[in-house]
Amino acid sequence: MPWRRMRLRNAEVFARCDDRGELASDGGRVEIRYKPDDGRAYFAGISNLSPSEGPTRIEPDSFCGEAEPAQPRQKSSKKKAGIVHAPHKPEGDELLVYADGACSGNPGPAGVGVVALWDDQRRELSEYIGEATNNIAELTGVLRAIQLAHELNRPLRLYTDSKYAMGVLTQGWKAKANKELIAEIREWLEGHPDTELFHVRGHQGVVLNEVADELAVQAVTSRASKGWISR
C-alpha cells in the first residue's frame, strides 16, 4: 500500500494511502512513519492529519521498510539526595499530566486522580471506578491522561508512580491480568504517538504527584466521581 506525505501537527510524516492518495483509515487511525527507514510504525487519528504543502506526492509501498509498532518512550525522573525532580509547568504546547490510583483493600473501592496542565490551563479529575485493584486504578489514570491529550490534540508528558504501569506499557512486561485494559491503553498510545511516559517515586514531595494521589483518595473516600474540573 502506498505512502503519502502529510502533516501531523508541526511534523511532516508519511501516511498509508490508496493509489489515488486517499488515506487508508482503520477505525479512524492511519499508519504513519516519521522517517522511511527508522524502523518504527505509529498510528495517528485521521482528523489530525492534513495535506503537506505542495503537490500531492505518492510513494510506493517499498518507500518505507518493515517496522515494529512503536513503544511509548520511557524516561525516569532524576533524583538527588532523596529528592525527586519533576516539572510543575508544561513546556511549549505540551500537556503535562500526573496520574495516580488508589484502592482501599486490593481489590476494593478504587479511585483515579489526574492533574493536567497546558498553557495557562489546569484541570483535575477525581473518578470513582468501583471495586478494582490498585493496578487497574493506576492504569485507568494513564488512560484518562492519554484520552485528554488526544482530545486537546497536544503532545503528552505523563508522570506516574506506578512501576507496574511503566512495566506493562514500556518495558514489555507480560500481562497476566488486566489484558483488556492494557490493550485499550496501547491502542490509544498508537493513536497518540507524541507521548512520553515517566516514572516518578510516590510520596517523595513531588507536589503534582501528591495532588493526583489526593484526588484518587477523595474518589475512594466519597465513592463519587467528579469530571474534569478547571482550576
Residue, then its C-alpha position, 0 to 999 in steps of 0.5 A: m500500500p502506498w505512502r503519502r506525505m502529510r502533516l501531523r501537527n508541526a511534523e511532516v510524516f508519511a501516511r498509508c494511502d490508496d493509489r489515488g492518495e486517499l488515506a487508508s483509515d482503520g477505525g479512524r487511525v492511519e499508519i504513519r512513519y516519521k522517517p522511511d527507514d527508522g524502523r518504527a510504525y505509529f498510528a495517528g487519528i485521521s482528523n489530525l492529519s492534513p495535506s503537506e504543502g505542495p503537490t500531492r506526492i505518492e510513494p510506493d509501498s517499498f518507500c518505507g521498510e518493515a517496522e515494529p509498532a512503536q513503544p511509548r518512550q520511557k524516561s525516569s525522573k532524576k533524583k538527588a539526595g532523596i529528592v525527586h525532580a519533576p516539572h510543575k509547568p508544561e513546556g511549549d504546547e505540551l500537556l503535562v499530566y500526573a496520574d495516580g490510583a488508589c484502592s482501599g483493600n486490593p481489590g476494593p473501592a478504587g479511585v483515579g486522580v489526574v492533574a493536567l496542565w497546558d498553557d495557562q490551563r489546569r484541570e483535575l479529575s477525581e473518578y470513582i471506578g468501583e471495586a478494582t485493584n490498585n493496578i487497574a486504578e493506576l492504569t485507568g489514570v494513564l488512560r484518562a491522561i492519554q484520552l485528554a491529550h488526544e482530545l486537546n490534540r497536544p503532545l503528552r508528558l505523563y508522570t506516574d508512580s506506578k512501576y507496574a504501569m511503566g512495566v506493562l506499557t514500556q518495558g514489555w512486561k507480560a500481562k497476566a491480568n488486566k489484558e483488556l485494559i492494557a490493550e485499550i491503553r496501547e491502542w490509544l498510545e498508537g493513536h497518540p504517538d507524541t507521548e512520553l511516559f515517566h516514572v516518578r517515586g510516590h510520596q517523595g514531595v513531588v507536589l503534582n504527584e501528591v495532588a493526583d494521589e489526593l484526588a484518587v483518595q477523595a474518589v475512594t473516600s466519597r465513592a463519587s466521581k467528579g469530571w474534569i474540573s478547571r482550576 
